[in-house]
Amino acid sequence: MTAIVPRQDCPKDDMAAVIPVMEGSVSYSLEKFETSHNSRSGAVMRSLNVAFGGRLDEYAYAWVETLQSFWLRRDDLRTHLVRAVNLCVPEQARTLDGDEVAKLCRPPIMMLYRYLRGDVTGFNESLADALRQHKEYWTADEDRKLIIHGVVAIGPLAIACLAKANGLPVEVESGYLPEALLDFAWRGEVDA
């Protein structure tokens, strides 16, 4: 089954340019979604056309469906978001460990929920919580401290960029949330 996700920031007349997301590429889809929001790169979004053969926890499929519904402005957004929230809990984890689900996977989902409600205070509280949990997860032991994935909170950064680009004030500062990416400081400097 192939679903489509329109590119972010593409001109209205270019909305026909969509990215196929293969059913088995959920993990890759999430990674590319986050990367594309952080870089705002059409090239990154176009590179999403890659099939991936792994099996993930059920929340990931609901989360990808949520993001697709969001971008396509489908009426089923609420249904998928509620399902993602309900499934993204440590007790439901089968592939990831519960700590990773609670501290890294769930916070961006909750941020999107607050963003969609237009809840500035709740959004910023959920962003601060996401960054705190990110830090807790990636500094829990010496081995994790050495892993590059912990340097930037990619998922929270993606949702924060989305919110800021759409007028929701982002009032949280952190080393895990690069200001230059959040403020579009590089725009025009990179041919994407």
TARANOR-V514751 format. One record per residue. N is the residue number from 1. D_FIRST is the distance of its C-alpha to the first C-alpha in whole Angstrom. Layout:
BEGIN
N:D_FIRST
N:D_FIRST
END
This chain:
BEGIN
1:0
2:4
3:7
4:10
5:13
6:17
7:19
8:22
9:26
10:25
11:27
12:26
13:26
14:24
15:21
16:19
17:18
18:15
19:13
20:10
21:9
22:6
23:6
24:9
25:11
26:12
27:16
28:16
29:14
30:17
31:20
32:19
33:19
34:22
35:23
36:23
37:24
38:27
39:28
40:26
41:25
42:23
43:23
44:22
45:19
46:18
47:18
48:15
49:13
50:13
51:11
52:13
53:13
54:15
55:15
56:17
57:18
58:17
59:18
60:16
61:13
62:15
63:16
64:13
65:12
66:16
67:16
68:14
69:16
70:19
71:18
72:17
73:20
74:18
75:20
76:18
77:19
78:22
79:20
80:17
81:20
82:22
83:20
84:20
85:23
86:24
87:22
88:23
89:26
90:28
91:28
92:25
93:24
94:23
95:22
96:24
97:28
98:29
99:31
100:28
101:26
102:29
103:30
104:28
105:24
106:26
107:28
108:26
109:24
110:27
111:28
112:25
113:27
114:30
115:29
116:27
117:31
118:33
119:35
120:36
121:39
122:36
123:33
124:36
125:37
126:33
127:33
128:37
129:35
130:32
131:35
132:37
133:34
134:33
135:37
136:37
137:34
138:35
139:39
140:39
141:40
142:41
143:38
144:36
145:38
146:38
147:34
148:33
149:30
150:33
151:35
152:32
153:30
154:27
155:25
156:28
157:29
158:26
159:26
160:30
161:29
162:27
163:30
164:33
165:31
166:31
167:34
168:34
169:37
170:36
171:40
172:39
173:40
174:39
175:39
176:36
177:35
178:36
179:38
180:37
181:34
182:34
183:36
184:35
185:38
186:36
187:35
188:36
189:37
190:34
191:33
192:29
END
